[in-house]
Amino acid sequence: MVIDTPTFTATLDGDDRLVDADPSFAALNARAGGALGERLAAPPLASLVRLARRLGVPIARAVTIADADQDLDCWVRAAPAGNGVALALSLIRERPAWRPSVLGAVLPPPPGGDWTWSVDAKLKFEQLLMRAGMDHGLDRASVMGQPLTKLFSLESSEEGALSLLEAVASLDDFSDQPAVLNVTGTRVLLAGHVRLDRGGGFGGFVGATYHHPSPASAPDAEIGGLFHHRLDTILRRPLGQIVANADSINAGVDGDIDPQYADYAADIASAGRHLMGLIDDLSDIEAIEREDFTVDDEGIDLADVTRRAAGLLSVRAANAGVTIDRGDLDSAMPAHGEFRRTLQILVNLIGNAVRYSPRNAIVWLRLQRDNDRVYAIVADQGKGIALDDQERIFAKFERVDTSEPGGSGLGLYIARRLARAMGGDLTVDSAPGEGARFVLSLPAA
């Protein structure tokens, strides 16, 4: 789910010290260890400010900022202003930060592959998993520790580019890298998510291998998996730039504009976020509907995850005039589940509660434990859900009222599938005119 947030702004003096910032930027800088009157604490932002000052021209580019357990993908514009620099940051998406584990990165591989694998900074295999019947006679154990280029012969694109090697240089994801499996001569496509080491340098890839079928013989599911991955890779970045630029126009970063055009820019940003959310949902469906889909049991604190989800929605709630009542979320609530997937569920539930609540309403967050189960409850003061619709809203592409602004009808379907994959469930208790009460249950730890 993409979080709907405004542009953050700040001003720096001639010595690159932070002299003014809106509350959201100030909070982000404080979490990184900075403060007013000091230099920026986030290294990517500080580098961009120095570059804009040295060149004397506005600089805009995408950057990733580490913020506690989240990585913030942002579009940032730094422009000289008098003796200082004006900074505008638009959030493109928030995602869990990469964390090392025994088997490699927590980051999942691209969806739909015949093989999934991870390689280290020297492109040597750390892990390789093959779908049943797709081993091509290869001994998996013999691959461990070998370089990726020994197993695959990489081929260049029509433009002569090798997207995998370009991704190493640019610290970026890659897709549609043509290759040949050396042991059989089978043509494949490779795709991967970049991993960064603790210093922000190249740490390897978490990737997938796809059979490269001819259009006449490829199974529909195989084409669908590759198509969804291409869709995600090709569309996400330009959409992110559209949203970021539209937010900048709406915020008047380059000066005052006609209010009518500012409204147009806000509509463009909103539509772009809707499309990015749909891409996220399609990618999730591609993953959760696979027979071999599993989630990790990381031993989470449900109270901590709920606090983080509420924090991500705090700006949206404030803009909507809705209060999020967090109750007592300070006491630990150990549970079995995967951090990223649990956060995804709760962001969806709280986001829906905020969206469908009237102004001056309250959204309540509560935790409970009953024997071997723990529960996260999200209750709102919206118009409620009729009994006949309460099961239908968990179906794919279903919404109670399609005339209302909202998502694609996939969020609750995905959330329930994820909850059940973690050994829990997601239910609703509601009545027309009495709001809705969604309950996420997970096994207690």
Secondary structure, 3 states (H helix, E strand, C coil): CCCCCCCEEEEECCCCEEEEECHHHHHHHHHCCCCCCCECCCHHHHHHHHHHHHHCCCEEEEEEEEECCEEEEEEEEEEEECCEEEEEEEEEEEEECCCEECCEECCCCCCCCCEEEEECCCCEEEEEEECCCCCCCCCHHHHCCCEHHHHEEECCCCCCCCHHHHHHHHCCCEEEEEEEECCCCEEEEEEEEEEECCCCCEEEEEEEEEECCCCCCCCHHHHHHHHHHHHHHHHHHHHHHHHHHHHHHHHCCCCCCCHHHHHHHHHHHHHHHHHHHHHHHHHHHHHHCCCCCCCCCCCEEHHHHHHHHHHHCHHHHHHHCCEEECCCCCCCCEECCCHHHHHHHHHHHHHHHHHCCCCCCEEEEEEEEECCEEEEEEECCCCCCCHHHCCHHHCCCCCCCCCCCCCCCCHHHHHHHHHHHCCCEEEEEECCCCCEEEEEEEEEC
